[in-house]
Amino acid sequence: MTFHRDDCDHCEIALRGFTDATGSFDYNKNLSENRVLKVLLHLVNAGVDPTLISSTYFGELGDGPDDRRKVAIQVVDKNLSKARKKEIRP
């Protein structure tokens, strides 16, 4: 995934980490945080401005089976009120 500030002057990137229900709640919360941090570091190392990135860690508390074991990446252009989504699974 390539994204640079020049691609979108009014964009923000939201990272959301999830796990399945295997393991304890605390373990899963930490696992989802570690997944998000790895993606965040990859994006920053690829040249994305870290001030554009927000992150949330849900552990096993996703909305449904599609929220398990992944980091969801959402790029939002605030001027266009639309989002482009990209998901990365381990």
PyMOL Python script that loads the backbone (N, CA, C, O; Angstrom):
from pymol import cmd

cmd.read_pdbstr("""\
ATOM      1  N   MET A   1       0.852  -1.170   0.000  1.00  0.00           N
ATOM      2  CA  MET A   1       0.000   0.000   0.000  1.00  0.00           C
ATOM      3  C   MET A   1       0.894   1.227   0.000  1.00  0.00           C
ATOM      4  O   MET A   1       1.803   1.336   0.823  1.00  0.00           O
ATOM      5  N   THR A   2       0.646   2.139  -0.905  1.00  0.00           N
ATOM      6  CA  THR A   2       1.413   3.371  -0.977  1.00  0.00           C
ATOM      7  C   THR A   2       0.482   4.540  -0.724  1.00  0.00           C
ATOM      8  O   THR A   2      -0.583   4.646  -1.332  1.00  0.00           O
ATOM      9  N   PHE A   3       0.894   5.417   0.182  1.00  0.00           N
ATOM     10  CA  PHE A   3       0.098   6.596   0.482  1.00  0.00           C
ATOM     11  C   PHE A   3       1.052   7.685   0.938  1.00  0.00           C
ATOM     12  O   PHE A   3       1.849   7.477   1.854  1.00  0.00           O
ATOM     13  N   HIS A   4       0.974   8.818   0.316  1.00  0.00           N
ATOM     14  CA  HIS A   4       1.802   9.960   0.696  1.00  0.00           C
ATOM     15  C   HIS A   4       0.915  11.177   0.884  1.00  0.00           C
ATOM     16  O   HIS A   4      -0.187  11.251   0.341  1.00  0.00           O
ATOM     17  N   ARG A   5       1.401  12.111   1.644  1.00  0.00           N
ATOM     18  CA  ARG A   5       0.650  13.343   1.924  1.00  0.00           C
ATOM     19  C   ARG A   5       0.202  14.013   0.624  1.00  0.00           C
ATOM     20  O   ARG A   5      -0.886  14.586   0.561  1.00  0.00           O
ATOM     21  N   ASP A   6       1.037  13.941  -0.410  1.00  0.00           N
ATOM     22  CA  ASP A   6       0.695  14.568  -1.685  1.00  0.00           C
ATOM     23  C   ASP A   6      -0.524  13.922  -2.346  1.00  0.00           C
ATOM     24  O   ASP A   6      -1.185  14.545  -3.176  1.00  0.00           O
ATOM     25  N   ASP A   7      -0.820  12.666  -1.975  1.00  0.00           N
ATOM     26  CA  ASP A   7      -1.962  11.974  -2.562  1.00  0.00           C
ATOM     27  C   ASP A   7      -3.287  12.577  -2.106  1.00  0.00           C
ATOM     28  O   ASP A   7      -4.292  12.499  -2.812  1.00  0.00           O
ATOM     29  N   CYS A   8      -3.278  13.170  -0.935  1.00  0.00           N
ATOM     30  CA  CYS A   8      -4.524  13.666  -0.368  1.00  0.00           C
ATOM     31  C   CYS A   8      -4.204  14.650   0.748  1.00  0.00           C
ATOM     32  O   CYS A   8      -3.806  14.252   1.843  1.00  0.00           O
ATOM     33  N   ASP A   9      -4.380  15.929   0.469  1.00  0.00           N
ATOM     34  CA  ASP A   9      -4.042  16.957   1.454  1.00  0.00           C
ATOM     35  C   ASP A   9      -4.943  16.949   2.680  1.00  0.00           C
ATOM     36  O   ASP A   9      -4.566  17.493   3.718  1.00  0.00           O
ATOM     37  N   HIS A  10      -6.107  16.354   2.589  1.00  0.00           N
ATOM     38  CA  HIS A  10      -7.073  16.392   3.685  1.00  0.00           C
ATOM     39  C   HIS A  10      -7.420  14.993   4.178  1.00  0.00           C
ATOM     40  O   HIS A  10      -8.531  14.767   4.659  1.00  0.00           O
ATOM     41  N   CYS A  11      -6.491  14.058   4.066  1.00  0.00           N
ATOM     42  CA  CYS A  11      -6.769  12.676   4.444  1.00  0.00           C
ATOM     43  C   CYS A  11      -6.232  12.346   5.823  1.00  0.00           C
ATOM     44  O   CYS A  11      -5.264  12.935   6.305  1.00  0.00           O
ATOM     45  N   GLU A  12      -6.891  11.394   6.429  1.00  0.00           N
ATOM     46  CA  GLU A  12      -6.437  10.797   7.670  1.00  0.00           C
ATOM     47  C   GLU A  12      -6.503   9.284   7.507  1.00  0.00           C
ATOM     48  O   GLU A  12      -7.300   8.769   6.722  1.00  0.00           O
ATOM     49  N   ILE A  13      -5.661   8.580   8.252  1.00  0.00           N
ATOM     50  CA  ILE A  13      -5.629   7.128   8.209  1.00  0.00           C
ATOM     51  C   ILE A  13      -6.007   6.609   9.588  1.00  0.00           C
ATOM     52  O   ILE A  13      -5.393   6.986  10.586  1.00  0.00           O
ATOM     53  N   ALA A  14      -7.010   5.750   9.645  1.00  0.00           N
ATOM     54  CA  ALA A  14      -7.441   5.134  10.904  1.00  0.00           C
ATOM     55  C   ALA A  14      -7.075   3.654  10.868  1.00  0.00           C
ATOM     56  O   ALA A  14      -7.467   2.936   9.948  1.00  0.00           O
ATOM     57  N   LEU A  15      -6.326   3.201  11.865  1.00  0.00           N
ATOM     58  CA  LEU A  15      -5.973   1.792  12.004  1.00  0.00           C
ATOM     59  C   LEU A  15      -6.789   1.212  13.148  1.00  0.00           C
ATOM     60  O   LEU A  15      -6.864   1.798  14.228  1.00  0.00           O
ATOM     61  N   ARG A  16      -7.407   0.046  12.905  1.00  0.00           N
ATOM     62  CA  ARG A  16      -8.195  -0.620  13.935  1.00  0.00           C
ATOM     63  C   ARG A  16      -7.769  -2.072  14.012  1.00  0.00           C
ATOM     64  O   ARG A  16      -7.813  -2.792  13.014  1.00  0.00           O
ATOM     65  N   GLY A  17      -7.353  -2.510  15.207  1.00  0.00           N
ATOM     66  CA  GLY A  17      -6.856  -3.876  15.383  1.00  0.00           C
ATOM     67  C   GLY A  17      -7.870  -4.779  16.055  1.00  0.00           C
ATOM     68  O   GLY A  17      -8.572  -4.368  16.979  1.00  0.00           O
ATOM     69  N   PHE A  18      -7.938  -6.034  15.574  1.00  0.00           N
ATOM     70  CA  PHE A  18      -8.884  -7.024  16.091  1.00  0.00           C
ATOM     71  C   PHE A  18      -8.189  -8.372  16.266  1.00  0.00           C
ATOM     72  O   PHE A  18      -7.131  -8.618  15.688  1.00  0.00           O
ATOM     73  N   THR A  19      -8.802  -9.243  17.075  1.00  0.00           N
ATOM     74  CA  THR A  19      -8.365 -10.634  17.213  1.00  0.00           C
ATOM     75  C   THR A  19      -9.603 -11.519  17.228  1.00  0.00           C
ATOM     76  O   THR A  19     -10.732 -11.030  17.205  1.00  0.00           O
ATOM     77  N   ASP A  20      -9.375 -12.825  17.268  1.00  0.00           N
ATOM     78  CA  ASP A  20     -10.496 -13.725  17.520  1.00  0.00           C
ATOM     79  C   ASP A  20     -10.624 -13.890  19.037  1.00  0.00           C
ATOM     80  O   ASP A  20      -9.941 -13.189  19.783  1.00  0.00           O
ATOM     81  N   ALA A  21     -11.475 -14.793  19.506  1.00  0.00           N
ATOM     82  CA  ALA A  21     -11.739 -14.943  20.934  1.00  0.00           C
ATOM     83  C   ALA A  21     -10.808 -15.936  21.622  1.00  0.00           C
ATOM     84  O   ALA A  21     -10.980 -16.213  22.809  1.00  0.00           O
ATOM     85  N   THR A  22      -9.832 -16.472  20.908  1.00  0.00           N
ATOM     86  CA  THR A  22      -8.890 -17.407  21.514  1.00  0.00           C
ATOM     87  C   THR A  22      -7.973 -16.647  22.464  1.00  0.00           C
ATOM     88  O   THR A  22      -7.386 -15.637  22.075  1.00  0.00           O
ATOM     89  N   GLY A  23      -7.841 -17.113  23.691  1.00  0.00           N
ATOM     90  CA  GLY A  23      -6.993 -16.443  24.669  1.00  0.00           C
ATOM     91  C   GLY A  23      -7.794 -15.513  25.559  1.00  0.00           C
ATOM     92  O   GLY A  23      -8.996 -15.330  25.366  1.00  0.00           O
ATOM     93  N   SER A  24      -7.113 -14.922  26.544  1.00  0.00           N
ATOM     94  CA  SER A  24      -7.782 -14.035  27.492  1.00  0.00           C
ATOM     95  C   SER A  24      -8.062 -12.676  26.859  1.00  0.00           C
ATOM     96  O   SER A  24      -7.488 -12.325  25.828  1.00  0.00           O
ATOM     97  N   PHE A  25      -8.949 -11.922  27.492  1.00  0.00           N
ATOM     98  CA  PHE A  25      -9.282 -10.586  27.005  1.00  0.00           C
ATOM     99  C   PHE A  25      -8.034  -9.714  26.945  1.00  0.00           C
ATOM    100  O   PHE A  25      -7.792  -9.044  25.941  1.00  0.00           O
ATOM    101  N   ASP A  26      -7.229  -9.717  28.029  1.00  0.00           N
ATOM    102  CA  ASP A  26      -6.022  -8.883  28.066  1.00  0.00           C
ATOM    103  C   ASP A  26      -5.013  -9.296  27.002  1.00  0.00           C
ATOM    104  O   ASP A  26      -4.396  -8.442  26.365  1.00  0.00           O
ATOM    105  N   TYR A  27      -4.843 -10.599  26.807  1.00  0.00           N
ATOM    106  CA  TYR A  27      -3.925 -11.088  25.775  1.00  0.00           C
ATOM    107  C   TYR A  27      -4.374 -10.589  24.398  1.00  0.00           C
ATOM    108  O   TYR A  27      -3.560 -10.109  23.609  1.00  0.00           O
ATOM    109  N   ASN A  28      -5.665 -10.705  24.120  1.00  0.00           N
ATOM    110  CA  ASN A  28      -6.187 -10.292  22.815  1.00  0.00           C
ATOM    111  C   ASN A  28      -6.093  -8.789  22.612  1.00  0.00           C
ATOM    112  O   ASN A  28      -5.810  -8.330  21.506  1.00  0.00           O
ATOM    113  N   LYS A  29      -6.326  -8.021  23.662  1.00  0.00           N
ATOM    114  CA  LYS A  29      -6.192  -6.561  23.564  1.00  0.00           C
ATOM    115  C   LYS A  29      -4.744  -6.204  23.209  1.00  0.00           C
ATOM    116  O   LYS A  29      -4.505  -5.374  22.332  1.00  0.00           O
ATOM    117  N   ASN A  30      -3.776  -6.836  23.897  1.00  0.00           N
ATOM    118  CA  ASN A  30      -2.361  -6.590  23.602  1.00  0.00           C
ATOM    119  C   ASN A  30      -1.986  -7.061  22.203  1.00  0.00           C
ATOM    120  O   ASN A  30      -1.216  -6.397  21.510  1.00  0.00           O
ATOM    121  N   LEU A  31      -2.526  -8.203  21.783  1.00  0.00           N
ATOM    122  CA  LEU A  31      -2.241  -8.717  20.445  1.00  0.00           C
ATOM    123  C   LEU A  31      -2.757  -7.759  19.370  1.00  0.00           C
ATOM    124  O   LEU A  31      -2.058  -7.488  18.394  1.00  0.00           O
ATOM    125  N   SER A  32      -3.961  -7.253  19.543  1.00  0.00           N
ATOM    126  CA  SER A  32      -4.493  -6.317  18.548  1.00  0.00           C
ATOM    127  C   SER A  32      -3.685  -5.023  18.538  1.00  0.00           C
ATOM    128  O   SER A  32      -3.490  -4.429  17.478  1.00  0.00           O
ATOM    129  N   GLU A  33      -3.214  -4.579  19.699  1.00  0.00           N
ATOM    130  CA  GLU A  33      -2.366  -3.391  19.759  1.00  0.00           C
ATOM    131  C   GLU A  33      -1.046  -3.631  19.030  1.00  0.00           C
ATOM    132  O   GLU A  33      -0.591  -2.776  18.270  1.00  0.00           O
ATOM    133  N   ASN A  34      -0.433  -4.784  19.256  1.00  0.00           N
ATOM    134  CA  ASN A  34       0.830  -5.100  18.574  1.00  0.00           C
ATOM    135  C   ASN A  34       0.653  -5.159  17.063  1.00  0.00           C
ATOM    136  O   ASN A  34       1.525  -4.702  16.324  1.00  0.00           O
ATOM    137  N   ARG A  35      -0.444  -5.706  16.598  1.00  0.00           N
ATOM    138  CA  ARG A  35      -0.715  -5.761  15.156  1.00  0.00           C
ATOM    139  C   ARG A  35      -0.820  -4.353  14.572  1.00  0.00           C
ATOM    140  O   ARG A  35      -0.241  -4.062  13.526  1.00  0.00           O
ATOM    141  N   VAL A  36      -1.559  -3.490  15.251  1.00  0.00           N
ATOM    142  CA  VAL A  36      -1.724  -2.118  14.771  1.00  0.00           C
ATOM    143  C   VAL A  36      -0.379  -1.389  14.770  1.00  0.00           C
ATOM    144  O   VAL A  36      -0.063  -0.674  13.820  1.00  0.00           O
ATOM    145  N   LEU A  37       0.404  -1.565  15.822  1.00  0.00           N
ATOM    146  CA  LEU A  37       1.698  -0.875  15.895  1.00  0.00           C
ATOM    147  C   LEU A  37       2.637  -1.311  14.775  1.00  0.00           C
ATOM    148  O   LEU A  37       3.395  -0.493  14.254  1.00  0.00           O
ATOM    149  N   LYS A  38       2.596  -2.582  14.401  1.00  0.00           N
ATOM    150  CA  LYS A  38       3.429  -3.052  13.282  1.00  0.00           C
ATOM    151  C   LYS A  38       3.009  -2.389  11.973  1.00  0.00           C
ATOM    152  O   LYS A  38       3.861  -1.983  11.181  1.00  0.00           O
ATOM    153  N   VAL A  39       1.713  -2.278  11.744  1.00  0.00           N
ATOM    154  CA  VAL A  39       1.226  -1.617  10.531  1.00  0.00           C
ATOM    155  C   VAL A  39       1.582  -0.135  10.570  1.00  0.00           C
ATOM    156  O   VAL A  39       2.008   0.427   9.561  1.00  0.00           O
ATOM    157  N   LEU A  40       1.411   0.500  11.726  1.00  0.00           N
ATOM    158  CA  LEU A  40       1.738   1.913  11.870  1.00  0.00           C
ATOM    159  C   LEU A  40       3.221   2.149  11.561  1.00  0.00           C
ATOM    160  O   LEU A  40       3.559   3.072  10.820  1.00  0.00           O
ATOM    161  N   LEU A  41       4.101   1.325  12.123  1.00  0.00           N
ATOM    162  CA  LEU A  41       5.536   1.467  11.855  1.00  0.00           C
ATOM    163  C   LEU A  41       5.848   1.267  10.376  1.00  0.00           C
ATOM    164  O   LEU A  41       6.683   1.974   9.812  1.00  0.00           O
ATOM    165  N   HIS A  42       5.179   0.306   9.753  1.00  0.00           N
ATOM    166  CA  HIS A  42       5.392   0.078   8.319  1.00  0.00           C
ATOM    167  C   HIS A  42       4.997   1.317   7.515  1.00  0.00           C
ATOM    168  O   HIS A  42       5.727   1.732   6.615  1.00  0.00           O
ATOM    169  N   LEU A  43       3.855   1.903   7.835  1.00  0.00           N
ATOM    170  CA  LEU A  43       3.398   3.090   7.115  1.00  0.00           C
ATOM    171  C   LEU A  43       4.350   4.264   7.313  1.00  0.00           C
ATOM    172  O   LEU A  43       4.678   4.968   6.358  1.00  0.00           O
ATOM    173  N   VAL A  44       4.792   4.476   8.544  1.00  0.00           N
ATOM    174  CA  VAL A  44       5.717   5.577   8.828  1.00  0.00           C
ATOM    175  C   VAL A  44       7.051   5.346   8.116  1.00  0.00           C
ATOM    176  O   VAL A  44       7.619   6.276   7.544  1.00  0.00           O
ATOM    177  N   ASN A  45       7.549   4.112   8.151  1.00  0.00           N
ATOM    178  CA  ASN A  45       8.805   3.799   7.454  1.00  0.00           C
ATOM    179  C   ASN A  45       8.671   3.948   5.943  1.00  0.00           C
ATOM    180  O   ASN A  45       9.662   4.175   5.248  1.00  0.00           O
ATOM    181  N   ALA A  46       7.454   3.822   5.438  1.00  0.00           N
ATOM    182  CA  ALA A  46       7.200   3.988   4.003  1.00  0.00           C
ATOM    183  C   ALA A  46       6.995   5.453   3.628  1.00  0.00           C
ATOM    184  O   ALA A  46       6.795   5.765   2.454  1.00  0.00           O
ATOM    185  N   GLY A  47       7.042   6.356   4.609  1.00  0.00           N
ATOM    186  CA  GLY A  47       6.964   7.771   4.303  1.00  0.00           C
ATOM    187  C   GLY A  47       5.660   8.466   4.661  1.00  0.00           C
ATOM    188  O   GLY A  47       5.491   9.648   4.358  1.00  0.00           O
ATOM    189  N   VAL A  48       4.726   7.749   5.305  1.00  0.00           N
ATOM    190  CA  VAL A  48       3.465   8.378   5.696  1.00  0.00           C
ATOM    191  C   VAL A  48       3.709   9.240   6.931  1.00  0.00           C
ATOM    192  O   VAL A  48       4.368   8.805   7.875  1.00  0.00           O
ATOM    193  N   ASP A  49       3.190  10.435   6.925  1.00  0.00           N
ATOM    194  CA  ASP A  49       3.301  11.350   8.049  1.00  0.00           C
ATOM    195  C   ASP A  49       2.557  10.759   9.252  1.00  0.00           C
ATOM    196  O   ASP A  49       1.353  10.521   9.164  1.00  0.00           O
ATOM    197  N   PRO A  50       3.249  10.517  10.373  1.00  0.00           N
ATOM    198  CA  PRO A  50       2.592   9.879  11.517  1.00  0.00           C
ATOM    199  C   PRO A  50       1.460  10.712  12.124  1.00  0.00           C
ATOM    200  O   PRO A  50       0.604  10.167  12.820  1.00  0.00           O
ATOM    201  N   THR A  51       1.445  12.015  11.872  1.00  0.00           N
ATOM    202  CA  THR A  51       0.356  12.833  12.401  1.00  0.00           C
ATOM    203  C   THR A  51      -0.962  12.586  11.673  1.00  0.00           C
ATOM    204  O   THR A  51      -2.014  13.034  12.127  1.00  0.00           O
ATOM    205  N   LEU A  52      -0.912  11.877  10.548  1.00  0.00           N
ATOM    206  CA  LEU A  52      -2.122  11.534   9.801  1.00  0.00           C
ATOM    207  C   LEU A  52      -2.785  10.260  10.309  1.00  0.00           C
ATOM    208  O   LEU A  52      -3.899   9.938   9.896  1.00  0.00           O
ATOM    209  N   ILE A  53      -2.110   9.525  11.205  1.00  0.00           N
ATOM    210  CA  ILE A  53      -2.537   8.181  11.588  1.00  0.00           C
ATOM    211  C   ILE A  53      -3.117   8.171  12.997  1.00  0.00           C
ATOM    212  O   ILE A  53      -2.516   8.693  13.935  1.00  0.00           O
ATOM    213  N   SER A  54      -4.299   7.567  13.129  1.00  0.00           N
ATOM    214  CA  SER A  54      -4.871   7.290  14.444  1.00  0.00           C
ATOM    215  C   SER A  54      -5.006   5.773  14.585  1.00  0.00           C
ATOM    216  O   SER A  54      -5.073   5.056  13.586  1.00  0.00           O
ATOM    217  N   SER A  55      -5.044   5.292  15.818  1.00  0.00           N
ATOM    218  CA  SER A  55      -5.139   3.849  16.010  1.00  0.00           C
ATOM    219  C   SER A  55      -6.036   3.506  17.188  1.00  0.00           C
ATOM    220  O   SER A  55      -6.108   4.239  18.175  1.00  0.00           O
ATOM    221  N   THR A  56      -6.721   2.364  17.060  1.00  0.00           N
ATOM    222  CA  THR A  56      -7.597   1.841  18.098  1.00  0.00           C
ATOM    223  C   THR A  56      -7.404   0.333  18.156  1.00  0.00           C
ATOM    224  O   THR A  56      -7.214  -0.313  17.125  1.00  0.00           O
ATOM    225  N   TYR A  57      -7.454  -0.230  19.366  1.00  0.00           N
ATOM    226  CA  TYR A  57      -7.241  -1.669  19.565  1.00  0.00           C
ATOM    227  C   TYR A  57      -8.487  -2.252  20.214  1.00  0.00           C
ATOM    228  O   TYR A  57      -8.856  -1.864  21.322  1.00  0.00           O
ATOM    229  N   PHE A  58      -9.134  -3.187  19.523  1.00  0.00           N
ATOM    230  CA  PHE A  58     -10.383  -3.747  20.006  1.00  0.00           C
ATOM    231  C   PHE A  58     -10.239  -5.134  20.614  1.00  0.00           C
ATOM    232  O   PHE A  58     -11.153  -5.591  21.301  1.00  0.00           O
ATOM    233  N   GLY A  59      -9.137  -5.812  20.388  1.00  0.00           N
ATOM    234  CA  GLY A  59      -9.039  -7.194  20.845  1.00  0.00           C
ATOM    235  C   GLY A  59     -10.102  -8.017  20.156  1.00  0.00           C
ATOM    236  O   GLY A  59     -10.241  -7.975  18.933  1.00  0.00           O
ATOM    237  N   GLU A  60     -10.850  -8.764  20.943  1.00  0.00           N
ATOM    238  CA  GLU A  60     -11.888  -9.638  20.379  1.00  0.00           C
ATOM    239  C   GLU A  60     -13.248  -8.956  20.283  1.00  0.00           C
ATOM    240  O   GLU A  60     -14.245  -9.629  20.022  1.00  0.00           O
ATOM    241  N   LEU A  61     -13.316  -7.663  20.485  1.00  0.00           N
ATOM    242  CA  LEU A  61     -14.589  -6.956  20.552  1.00  0.00           C
ATOM    243  C   LEU A  61     -15.059  -6.391  19.214  1.00  0.00           C
ATOM    244  O   LEU A  61     -15.677  -5.328  19.182  1.00  0.00           O
ATOM    245  N   GLY A  62     -14.780  -7.073  18.127  1.00  0.00           N
ATOM    246  CA  GLY A  62     -15.245  -6.625  16.823  1.00  0.00           C
ATOM    247  C   GLY A  62     -16.745  -6.775  16.675  1.00  0.00           C
ATOM    248  O   GLY A  62     -17.400  -7.386  17.519  1.00  0.00           O
ATOM    249  N   ASP A  63     -17.288  -6.223  15.609  1.00  0.00           N
ATOM    250  CA  ASP A  63     -18.732  -6.263  15.370  1.00  0.00           C
ATOM    251  C   ASP A  63     -19.230  -7.593  14.828  1.00  0.00           C
ATOM    252  O   ASP A  63     -20.429  -7.865  14.868  1.00  0.00           O
ATOM    253  N   GLY A  64     -18.334  -8.418  14.328  1.00  0.00           N
ATOM    254  CA  GLY A  64     -18.776  -9.674  13.749  1.00  0.00           C
ATOM    255  C   GLY A  64     -17.598 -10.510  13.303  1.00  0.00           C
ATOM    256  O   GLY A  64     -16.448 -10.133  13.528  1.00  0.00           O
ATOM    257  N   PRO A  65     -17.872 -11.658  12.664  1.00  0.00           N
ATOM    258  CA  PRO A  65     -16.797 -12.569  12.273  1.00  0.00           C
ATOM    259  C   PRO A  65     -15.810 -11.968  11.283  1.00  0.00           C
ATOM    260  O   PRO A  65     -14.670 -12.428  11.203  1.00  0.00           O
ATOM    261  N   ASP A  66     -16.217 -10.958  10.532  1.00  0.00           N
ATOM    262  CA  ASP A  66     -15.294 -10.321   9.591  1.00  0.00           C
ATOM    263  C   ASP A  66     -14.273  -9.443  10.288  1.00  0.00           C
ATOM    264  O   ASP A  66     -13.300  -9.019   9.663  1.00  0.00           O
ATOM    265  N   ASP A  67     -14.471  -9.159  11.577  1.00  0.00           N
ATOM    266  CA  ASP A  67     -13.547  -8.310  12.325  1.00  0.00           C
ATOM    267  C   ASP A  67     -12.464  -9.099  13.037  1.00  0.00           C
ATOM    268  O   ASP A  67     -11.704  -8.514  13.809  1.00  0.00           O
ATOM    269  N   ARG A  68     -12.363 -10.372  12.816  1.00  0.00           N
ATOM    270  CA  ARG A  68     -11.400 -11.194  13.531  1.00  0.00           C
ATOM    271  C   ARG A  68     -10.047 -11.217  12.836  1.00  0.00           C
ATOM    272  O   ARG A  68      -9.955 -11.276  11.609  1.00  0.00           O
ATOM    273  N   ARG A  69      -8.996 -11.169  13.657  1.00  0.00           N
ATOM    274  CA  ARG A  69      -7.624 -11.392  13.205  1.00  0.00           C
ATOM    275  C   ARG A  69      -7.201 -10.483  12.063  1.00  0.00           C
ATOM    276  O   ARG A  69      -6.730 -10.958  11.029  1.00  0.00           O
ATOM    277  N   LYS A  70      -7.363  -9.198  12.242  1.00  0.00           N
ATOM    278  CA  LYS A  70      -6.959  -8.297  11.174  1.00  0.00           C
ATOM    279  C   LYS A  70      -6.632  -6.917  11.722  1.00  0.00           C
ATOM    280  O   LYS A  70      -6.923  -6.588  12.872  1.00  0.00           O
ATOM    281  N   VAL A  71      -6.022  -6.133  10.864  1.00  0.00           N
ATOM    282  CA  VAL A  71      -5.900  -4.697  11.071  1.00  0.00           C
ATOM    283  C   VAL A  71      -6.648  -4.047   9.922  1.00  0.00           C
ATOM    284  O   VAL A  71      -6.301  -4.243   8.757  1.00  0.00           O
ATOM    285  N   ALA A  72      -7.661  -3.286  10.244  1.00  0.00           N
ATOM    286  CA  ALA A  72      -8.422  -2.565   9.226  1.00  0.00           C
ATOM    287  C   ALA A  72      -7.789  -1.190   9.055  1.00  0.00           C
ATOM    288  O   ALA A  72      -7.500  -0.500  10.033  1.00  0.00           O
ATOM    289  N   ILE A  73      -7.579  -0.805   7.810  1.00  0.00           N
ATOM    290  CA  ILE A  73      -7.010   0.500   7.487  1.00  0.00           C
ATOM    291  C   ILE A  73      -8.057   1.277   6.712  1.00  0.00           C
ATOM    292  O   ILE A  73      -8.579   0.802   5.704  1.00  0.00           O
ATOM    293  N   GLN A  74      -8.357   2.470   7.188  1.00  0.00           N
ATOM    294  CA  GLN A  74      -9.326   3.305   6.493  1.00  0.00           C
ATOM    295  C   GLN A  74      -8.677   4.657   6.205  1.00  0.00           C
ATOM    296  O   GLN A  74      -8.187   5.331   7.111  1.00  0.00           O
ATOM    297  N   VAL A  75      -8.683   5.039   4.933  1.00  0.00           N
ATOM    298  CA  VAL A  75      -8.176   6.343   4.513  1.00  0.00           C
ATOM    299  C   VAL A  75      -9.382   7.212   4.203  1.00  0.00           C
ATOM    300  O   VAL A  75     -10.208   6.863   3.361  1.00  0.00           O
ATOM    301  N   VAL A  76      -9.480   8.348   4.889  1.00  0.00           N
ATOM    302  CA  VAL A  76     -10.648   9.209   4.749  1.00  0.00           C
ATOM    303  C   VAL A  76     -10.212  10.572   4.228  1.00  0.00           C
ATOM    304  O   VAL A  76      -9.344  11.224   4.808  1.00  0.00           O
ATOM    305  N   ASP A  77     -10.823  10.989   3.135  1.00  0.00           N
ATOM    306  CA  ASP A  77     -10.634  12.330   2.608  1.00  0.00           C
ATOM    307  C   ASP A  77     -11.757  13.183   3.187  1.00  0.00           C
ATOM    308  O   ASP A  77     -12.910  13.057   2.776  1.00  0.00           O
ATOM    309  N   LYS A  78     -11.426  14.048   4.137  1.00  0.00           N
ATOM    310  CA  LYS A  78     -12.437  14.843   4.827  1.00  0.00           C
ATOM    311  C   LYS A  78     -13.182  15.778   3.875  1.00  0.00           C
ATOM    312  O   LYS A  78     -14.351  16.083   4.111  1.00  0.00           O
ATOM    313  N   ASN A  79     -12.544  16.228   2.828  1.00  0.00           N
ATOM    314  CA  ASN A  79     -13.202  17.135   1.884  1.00  0.00           C
ATOM    315  C   ASN A  79     -14.246  16.438   1.033  1.00  0.00           C
ATOM    316  O   ASN A  79     -15.235  17.055   0.639  1.00  0.00           O
ATOM    317  N   LEU A  80     -14.041  15.170   0.748  1.00  0.00           N
ATOM    318  CA  LEU A  80     -14.965  14.448  -0.121  1.00  0.00           C
ATOM    319  C   LEU A  80     -15.983  13.632   0.655  1.00  0.00           C
ATOM    320  O   LEU A  80     -16.929  13.106   0.069  1.00  0.00           O
ATOM    321  N   SER A  81     -15.802  13.520   1.977  1.00  0.00           N
ATOM    322  CA  SER A  81     -16.688  12.729   2.829  1.00  0.00           C
ATOM    323  C   SER A  81     -16.829  11.302   2.325  1.00  0.00           C
ATOM    324  O   SER A  81     -17.920  10.732   2.350  1.00  0.00           O
ATOM    325  N   LYS A  82     -15.736  10.734   1.873  1.00  0.00           N
ATOM    326  CA  LYS A  82     -15.768   9.337   1.461  1.00  0.00           C
ATOM    327  C   LYS A  82     -14.524   8.648   2.000  1.00  0.00           C
ATOM    328  O   LYS A  82     -13.517   9.291   2.299  1.00  0.00           O
ATOM    329  N   ALA A  83     -14.610   7.355   2.115  1.00  0.00           N
ATOM    330  CA  ALA A  83     -13.497   6.594   2.663  1.00  0.00           C
ATOM    331  C   ALA A  83     -13.060   5.526   1.670  1.00  0.00           C
ATOM    332  O   ALA A  83     -13.876   4.932   0.966  1.00  0.00           O
ATOM    333  N   ARG A  84     -11.756   5.300   1.633  1.00  0.00           N
ATOM    334  CA  ARG A  84     -11.190   4.186   0.894  1.00  0.00           C
ATOM    335  C   ARG A  84     -10.637   3.228   1.925  1.00  0.00           C
ATOM    336  O   ARG A  84      -9.816   3.629   2.750  1.00  0.00           O
ATOM    337  N   LYS A  85     -11.064   1.965   1.906  1.00  0.00           N
ATOM    338  CA  LYS A  85     -10.658   1.016   2.924  1.00  0.00           C
ATOM    339  C   LYS A  85      -9.707  -0.029   2.352  1.00  0.00           C
ATOM    340  O   LYS A  85      -9.835  -0.461   1.206  1.00  0.00           O
ATOM    341  N   LYS A  86      -8.752  -0.418   3.186  1.00  0.00           N
ATOM    342  CA  LYS A  86      -7.840  -1.498   2.851  1.00  0.00           C
ATOM    343  C   LYS A  86      -7.644  -2.319   4.103  1.00  0.00           C
ATOM    344  O   LYS A  86      -7.336  -1.766   5.158  1.00  0.00           O
ATOM    345  N   GLU A  87      -7.815  -3.631   4.014  1.00  0.00           N
ATOM    346  CA  GLU A  87      -7.639  -4.480   5.165  1.00  0.00           C
ATOM    347  C   GLU A  87      -6.426  -5.360   4.980  1.00  0.00           C
ATOM    348  O   GLU A  87      -6.151  -5.846   3.883  1.00  0.00           O
ATOM    349  N   ILE A  88      -5.697  -5.560   6.075  1.00  0.00           N
ATOM    350  CA  ILE A  88      -4.522  -6.431   6.079  1.00  0.00           C
ATOM    351  C   ILE A  88      -4.748  -7.484   7.129  1.00  0.00           C
ATOM    352  O   ILE A  88      -5.009  -7.175   8.291  1.00  0.00           O
ATOM    353  N   ARG A  89      -4.647  -8.723   6.719  1.00  0.00           N
ATOM    354  CA  ARG A  89      -4.788  -9.847   7.664  1.00  0.00           C
ATOM    355  C   ARG A  89      -3.422 -10.487   7.875  1.00  0.00           C
ATOM    356  O   ARG A  89      -2.599 -10.524   6.960  1.00  0.00           O
ATOM    357  N   PRO A  90      -3.181 -10.999   9.103  1.00  0.00           N
ATOM    358  CA  PRO A  90      -1.891 -11.630   9.385  1.00  0.00           C
ATOM    359  C   PRO A  90      -1.689 -12.898   8.578  1.00  0.00           C
ATOM    360  O   PRO A  90      -0.652 -13.549   8.701  1.00  0.00           O
TER     361      PRO A  90
END
""", "prot")
cmd.dss("prot")
cmd.show_as("cartoon", "prot")
cmd.util.cbc("prot")
cmd.orient("prot")
